Amino acid sequence: MSSEIHLRADVQPIVQALIAKGRDVTMAQLDQLLPKREFSSTEIEDIFAALAEHGLNVTE
């Protein structure tokens, strides 16, 4: 992942697992997989950017 993308420790393994699967992900899937806490808009953008950097899209 790019050095400009900063993911919290509780999110990194989830994003890495999604990247390893190599498939696009839906918002519903992200909601199920991510920790149940508030995310800032920057954190959400970083998650999307990390996935996009590896050719994965987040769909509705």
C-alpha positions in Angstrom: 0.0 0.0 0.0 1.1 3.5 -0.7 2.9 5.3 2.1 0.3 8.1 1.7 -2.5 5.8 2.7 -2.8 5.4 6.5 -5.0 2.6 7.8 -5.6 1.9 11.5 -4.2 -1.3 12.9 -7.7 -2.7 13.3 -8.5 -2.2 9.7 -5.3 -3.2 8.0 -5.8 -7.0 8.1 -9.3 -6.7 6.8 -8.2 -4.6 3.8 -5.2 -6.9 3.2 -7.6 -9.9 3.1 -9.9 -8.2 0.6 -6.9 -7.3 -1.6 -5.7 -10.9 -1.4 -9.1 -12.1 -2.6 -8.8 -9.8 -5.6 -12.6 -9.2 -6.0 -14.6 -6.0 -5.8 -16.5 -5.5 -2.5 -19.9 -4.0 -1.8 -20.7 -1.4 0.9 -22.7 -4.1 2.7 -19.7 -6.5 2.8 -17.5 -3.7 4.1 -20.0 -2.9 6.8 -20.0 -6.5 7.9 -16.3 -6.9 7.9 -15.1 -3.6 9.4 -15.0 -3.0 13.2 -18.2 -1.6 14.6 -17.1 1.9 15.4 -17.3 5.4 13.9 -15.0 6.1 10.9 -14.0 9.5 9.9 -14.4 10.5 6.2 -10.6 10.4 5.9 -10.5 6.8 7.2 -13.2 5.8 4.7 -11.3 7.5 1.9 -8.1 5.7 2.9 -9.9 2.3 2.9 -11.3 3.0 -0.6 -8.0 4.3 -1.9 -6.1 1.2 -0.6 -8.6 -1.1 -2.4 -8.5 1.0 -5.6 -4.7 1.0 -5.6 -5.0 -2.7 -6.1 -7.7 -2.5 -8.8 -10.6 -3.2 -6.5 -13.8 -1.2 -6.5 -16.4 -0.6 -3.8 -19.9 -0.9 -5.1 -23.3 -0.3 -3.6 
